[in-house]
Amino acid sequence: MNGQGGRAGGLGGGLLVAGTTSDAGKSVVTAGICRWLVRQGVKVAPFKAQNMSLNSFVTREGAEIGRAQAMQAAAARVEPTALMNPVLLKPGGDRSSQVVLLGKPVGELSARGYFGAPGGSSPGETQYAGGREQLLGTVTDCLAELRRTHDAVICEGAGSPAEINLRRTDIVNMGIARAARIPVVVVGDIDRGGVFASFFGTTALLSKEDQALVAGYLVNKFRGDVTLLEPGLDMLRQLTGRPTLGVLPYAHGLGIDEEDGLRVSLRGAVRESVVAPPHGADVLRVAVCAVPLMSNFTDVDALAAEPGVVVRFVDRPEELADADLVVLPGTRGTVRALAWLRERGLADAVARRAAEGRPVLGICGGYQLLGEHIDDEVESKAGAVEGLGLLPVRVRFAVEKTLARPLGEALGEPVEGYEIHHGVAEVTGGDEAFMTDGRGKALDGCRVGSVWGTHWHGSLESDAFRRAFLRRVAADAGRAFDPAPDTRFGALREEQLDRLGDLIEEHADTGALLRLIEKGVPEGLPFVPPGAP
């Protein structure tokens, strides 16, 4: 590769990282390959044709994409753009999602309507019925543009390529691989067990034409002596005619921002991280209410990165008792989350905290929950609903979504973030605005006592502001907690991305990966029966 933004004579190289299952490690491997390549002087970009995620990010041009692709762009040391994730589905429930196309929302669609199932389209869905087939041209154009401007594009699949019920309209796994004629590497999570059966079964369920693109396998999350695994890898090659291109060891804390689906552990620590000893005398305990359709819960990662800060997700009122800070995170269903808080007794528990002067922070949807009144004819279509009444804010849901990358100041420190919301907040009082322009002009949010609210996601990643906020929280909570003066969240994230690059460099067959990216699909890959119809 020439390192000058595309190979001479045409498109840059490409590779699709597929997986035997959801959460097999596709996002991590894609980010790791991007970081390894950029360290070799290769101009590389990530790509995911279609993403289902409630964790999203706003690019500098105001486009909404999946956070995993934004983190993969950081791994590649390039600015994220809408081209890297042309289709984003944001679940609004079990059966419908908001469709974000090239960074902008274009409507709500049921799963049946999107996948083109018979009888699946309502009158409002006609434009997008069978949408995945219609969108194939859009995603291939985006991939082609990235390949024109980069030496290599590392694509991430979704779920499993062997979901034969969805293959006809697939645009994110073998559909995009076939359309762009790029090789596929399949990742399997051996920690779950059954990885050999998963590799063989995934391959054998693909059609002959799809199988011709599957060039090898990557074992992820292996614990133990690799030599014990080698006989199985040899047999797998005999059975499929395809090599295993690496065995990646199990390592804690290597996940990048969560992506697919709605899963979140309510009991585990964020990122499985071990809490470092506090800088001061006390720890600080943070409880995050795991509201339905929770979105951008990655906001609290910056808190978890602070030595002595313990972050946990909770769903019962008694779990707030020992918390020094309660966070109401973003949600794609504000009215639904409000009802959930009330049903579980969490609303009353949060109100008692506020009355006692104990800190509460609401971010985006969580900020809206803290307000006095919500008028929603867009998201839930519930109309007028009374909020928790802890902040003097009235929220009206607008059809047009706010997508922005604001800059400002809070608690005397610079802060930046990103906005993704339909709710428009009117602040009618309060002690002070949360975010200002540095000259006293209110930009966003407000505070009443120890209750804070803002629409700005990512603001806690601003190091000086985060430390100032935690000092206020510790003072209000009566804790002898002092934030460490040298925690730099951006540097910690860079270290994590470098570890992903190290994982690929040290444990994958990088020569074979580079040949696939440069030369494309190997010839003569054998067919593994029975194959899909």
PyMOL commands that set and color helices and strands:
alter all, ss='L'
color gray80, all
select helices_A, chain A and resi 26-39+67-76+82-84+111-115+123-128+131-149+167-169+174-180+190-192+195-204+208-211+226-228+230-240+270-272+297-304+317-320+334-343+346-355+365-369+459-461+463-477+489-507+510-519
alter helices_A, ss='H'
color red, helices_A
select strands_A, chain A and resi 13-19+44-47+50-52+56-58+64-66+87-91+96-101+104-110+152-156+184-189+214-222+244-249+284-289+294-295+309-314+325-328+330-331+360-363+373-376+383-386+393-404+407-410+413-416+419-427+435-436+442-444+446-448+451-454
alter strands_A, ss='S'
color yellow, strands_A
deselect
rebuild
show_as cartoon
